[in-house]
């Protein structure tokens, strides 16, 4: 593979917002090591995590008010990356600074734009709005994975693997039998599967709390480059769910976004939310634990897959019919990286 | 972070006159280069009197993927780099560095004043276009002898419109820096590039309107001072040496050539590694550096040898040889 597998001109989740708190938080986002912290007014900032002088990670230093102080020689940087103190001299070298990155806080997460700051439009942050809404309840997590981020996206866009990887938990034959539709646009791929007038699976029957046939849906939405939401639920048949009225039903969404750290590693963020029994903490914890064990099964497969890729550098994937959505997703990413290749991610001004 | 010091061969793809005495040169390095950020520069190896010498030029734009455009002012009293650069023709080759980022644009400020003096427009140009395209509140104050001395005017007018303000000094038009700076929102930034006089004026104006020093950004390659460069003599009693410094060479270069052991790094008057004690200076020391504070420069006890010069006198310097 030539060139990075990830675009630079995109928003990537750097942290759940509550993890950016009093302290310096080191993170790696598309090959860049950054340090995150909050200014006095609460705004999050991201600086290159390497002192201008001798490259020691600034995250090993300390936060003093709004400034980061390097733990080696005490060089001090403001939240704009400017060096404002140097030891043993009366002036500060006017060139001394560390790079800063555009950062926005949205959906309970801190998002970072590693590419050309001039192109960083907060309106293009992936839609994970359900992660931070009072009418939805749930619990989140994030952790590093030792695999390329696209393997995770592939996995989330192909639920056929449930039958095999998750045979002991959520996998069953019924889902795999229902027809589905894959649609795509400039920045999205959507897989839609409706099962109309069926008997509710036991889990949903219990939570819906009403007898009778249901319409069940699974809508998997991919937002380039690395966000996947899985929208599942049931509503009593005839109450209009296929036409958009889910008011009589119950919905769960699993929100995922994956941030490449390096080519072979990434950080996985997820949150399962639901729009019913909002106050039931035991339910929240139970759903969280179930998801944890499912995702742990995925992790084993994904990291083994990355090992296999590393062991076979001359091999590439074959694709099956079930991989259509993943291939559309990869095609969107390829278009983004191609637009950046050869020229870096900076849009250069043209001259007459 | 500092880029490594790797040099690569670059080929001249196009040359043109961008303004009076300003040569625009499009270079294509052999190694692939990322598209340069606004405010970046490259180092080049110029041949000056048969010697290879390092010079720095801001990258104006990327005229095509993999290409870098610089613009060079022909200086009659310069150190010879501009003469070499001005004679380059299509197909010529020279050594260049990767783009370096020492004058980086911060994008989250609530307002910007950009100030360019003459050829100082080169790093400012990309900043102005980038900010204007983004819809950021930006003003560009651009001054030179006359508009004939201002490269890139057409494009700047196009993109900036009323945000571009021109000041022709030959017609007596003066920058009113305190007014411009005073009009910025509290966390507004100013970026200034131009001759030393302009930078000093900017610093004084910035201070006069009560702005914090950290929000004023200046860039200088140490190539101008308060006075024109002239030849002088440096005497070092400790080493029993007398060294001639021609008008187109630095003290540092002359000392190195005379076999005086020196260390230096930035070569633009910022890091302070090449500073030597001044034992005597009968005339003016033209301090052109940003390392010594204004008080230290008044005191005249030390000189930054990579950029600063003597005017109308010889210098007696000490070294740290023991």
Contacts between the chains, C-beta under 8 A, distances in Angstrom:
chain1	res1	chain2	res2	distance
A	48	B	1	6.4
A	50	B	1	5.5
A	52	B	1	7.1
A	52	B	2	7.6
A	55	B	1	6.6
A	78	B	214	5.8
A	80	B	106	5.0
A	80	B	108	7.6
A	80	B	109	7.8
A	80	B	214	7.7
A	81	B	104	7.5
A	81	B	106	6.8
A	82	B	106	7.9
A	82	B	214	5.2
A	82	B	217	7.9
A	84	B	214	5.0
A	89	B	272	6.2
A	89	B	291	7.0
A	90	B	292	7.3
A	90	B	293	3.8
A	90	B	295	7.3
A	90	B	296	6.1
A	91	B	290	6.5
A	91	B	291	5.9
A	91	B	292	7.0
A	91	B	293	5.2
A	93	B	266	7.7
A	93	B	270	4.7
A	93	B	271	6.2
A	93	B	272	8.0
A	93	B	290	7.2
A	93	B	291	7.3
A	94	B	217	7.2
A	94	B	218	5.7
A	94	B	219	7.1
A	94	B	220	7.9
A	94	B	270	6.2
A	94	B	290	5.2
A	95	B	102	3.8
A	95	B	103	7.1
A	95	B	219	7.6
A	95	B	266	7.4
A	95	B	268	8.0
A	95	B	270	5.6
A	97	B	102	7.8
A	97	B	104	6.0
A	98	B	1	7.6
A	99	B	1	7.6
A	99	B	101	7.4
A	99	B	104	6.5
A	100	B	106	6.4
A	100	B	108	7.8
A	102	B	107	6.3
A	102	B	108	7.0
A	116	B	37	7.9
A	117	B	105	7.7
A	117	B	107	4.0
A	118	B	107	6.8
A	118	B	130	4.6
A	118	B	131	7.8
A	118	B	133	6.4
A	118	B	134	5.0
A	120	B	107	7.3
A	342	B	32	7.0
A	342	B	65	4.8
A	342	B	66	6.6
A	343	B	34	7.6
A	343	B	35	4.5
A	343	B	62	6.9
A	343	B	65	4.3
A	343	B	66	7.5
A	344	B	33	7.7
A	344	B	34	3.1
A	344	B	35	3.8
A	345	B	34	7.7
A	345	B	35	7.2
A	346	B	34	7.0
A	346	B	35	4.0
A	346	B	36	6.8
A	346	B	37	5.5
A	347	B	35	7.4
A	347	B	130	7.9
A	348	B	35	5.1
A	348	B	36	7.0
A	348	B	61	5.4
A	348	B	62	3.6
A	348	B	126	7.6
A	349	B	38	7.7
A	349	B	61	5.1
A	349	B	125	7.2
A	349	B	126	5.3
A	349	B	129	3.8
A	349	B	130	6.6
A	349	B	133	7.8
A	349	B	155	7.7
A	350	B	61	6.8
A	350	B	63	7.7
A	350	B	155	7.8
A	351	B	60	6.8
A	351	B	61	4.8
A	351	B	63	6.3
A	351	B	69	6.5
A	351	B	152	6.7
A	351	B	155	5.9
A	352	B	152	7.6
A	352	B	154	5.1
A	352	B	155	4.9
